[in-house]
């Protein structure tokens, strides 16, 4: 029964073209380790260098978004403070292109601002994204931001098609957020 259940999950992943999948709590150290495994897998498959670099860059940006913005965190301290953020990442092949999907829980109060940013990016062509990226590099980060606020722009810059996203409200306080980029 156990083997049948997990073989079914593996089969579903294989049928969807998924070559790499992780779900759980992440930290910068886990990001580094998963990134190395991803890079090695793509190198073994003889993926061309520019594609490996773009996939890796989008993977890192999406994982950092989980680490910084997931509404599902655990914290504690032993020798030093620790914060782990919950999310998932899936990488696969679809229509001859690599796709990267990340998902995590976000606070419903953050959804409108995030949706507005994503819609704005979806409406830009490649040249406009580059220009917007340069403009944002010169701007000071928003108050309370946990980064330079260029991660989503970086993902859109590296994607070969407009990014896709979706929100699923889970309860009155939180929604599940997914972001998909194709390379």
Beta strands, then each sheet from edge to edge (+ up, - down):
strand 1: 18-26
strand 2: 73-77
strand 3: 81-94
strand 4: 97-107
strand 5: 164-169
strand 6: 174-182
sheet 1: 1+ 3- 2+
sheet 2: 1+ 3- 4+ 6- 5+
end
